[in-house]
């Protein structure tokens, strides 16, 4: 193998692009199949994929929202100071907080 510099490789690529006879990807638009034949199978598959994707998206959203609500309620429950004295009747024993 002989070494070629980068400029030589780039010149070859430019010459290939500049010469349109080497790349004849012409499409005869009068000879194309109808759109209904070309895309008949992919439409049903695409709709099924989208509906399954939406289903997974809703499940994921539901789990995330439930998890966030659970965290919120745990933090609220642990941080709230409930007055036990107000809920007790007068005949019951009351708790006394002793601060040292």
C-alpha positions in Angstrom: 0.0 0.0 0.0 1.3 3.4 -0.9 0.6 6.3 1.3 -1.5 9.1 -0.1 -1.9 12.5 1.5 -5.2 13.9 2.5 -5.3 16.4 -0.3 -5.1 13.7 -2.9 -8.1 11.9 -1.4 -10.1 15.1 -1.3 -9.3 15.9 -4.9 -10.6 12.5 -6.0 -13.8 13.0 -4.0 -14.4 16.5 -5.5 -13.8 15.1 -9.0 -16.3 12.3 -8.4 -18.9 14.8 -7.2 -18.2 17.2 -10.0 -18.6 14.5 -12.7 -22.4 13.7 -12.7 -22.0 10.8 -15.2 -20.5 8.7 -12.4 -23.6 9.1 -10.2 -26.7 8.5 -12.3 -29.4 8.1 -9.7 -32.2 9.4 -11.9 -35.7 8.2 -11.1 -38.4 7.9 -13.7 -41.3 9.6 -12.0 -43.8 8.2 -14.5 -42.8 4.7 -13.6 -43.3 4.9 -9.8 -45.9 2.6 -8.0 -49.0 4.2 -6.4 -48.6 5.5 -2.9 -51.3 3.1 -1.6 -49.2 0.1 -2.7 -45.9 1.5 -1.5 -47.1 2.4 2.0 -49.9 -0.1 2.6 -48.2 -2.3 5.2 -46.3 0.4 7.1 -49.4 2.5 8.1 -51.0 -0.2 10.3 -47.6 -1.0 11.9 -46.9 2.6 12.5 -50.3 3.2 14.2 -49.7 0.1 16.4 -46.3 1.4 17.4 -47.6 4.8 18.2 -50.4 3.5 20.4 -48.1 1.2 22.3 -45.7 4.0 22.8 -48.5 6.3 24.1 -49.6 3.5 26.5 -46.1 3.1 27.9 -45.8 6.9 28.2 -49.0 7.1 30.2 -47.9 4.3 32.5 -44.6 6.0 33.1 -46.3 9.3 33.8 -48.7 7.7 36.2 -45.9 5.9 38.1 -43.8 9.2 38.3 -46.8 11.2 39.5 -47.8 8.6 42.1 -44.2 8.5 43.4 -44.0 12.3 43.7 -47.4 12.4 45.5 -46.2 9.7 47.9 -43.1 11.6 48.7 -45.1 14.8 49.2 -47.5 13.1 51.6 -44.7 11.4 53.6 -42.9 14.7 54.0 -46.1 16.5 54.9 -47.1 13.8 57.5 -43.7 13.8 59.1 -43.4 17.5 59.3 -46.9 18.4 60.5 -47.3 19.1 64.2 -50.5 17.6 65.3 -51.9 18.9 68.5 -52.9 15.9 70.4 -54.3 18.0 73.2 -57.1 19.5 71.1 -58.3 16.1 70.0 -58.5 14.6 73.5 -61.5 15.0 75.7 -61.3 16.8 79.0 -61.4 13.6 81.1 -58.3 12.1 79.5 -54.8 12.5 80.6 -52.8 15.2 78.8 -49.3 14.9 77.6 -46.8 17.5 79.0 -43.8 18.5 77.1 -40.9 19.0 79.5 -38.1 21.1 78.1 -34.7 20.9 79.8 
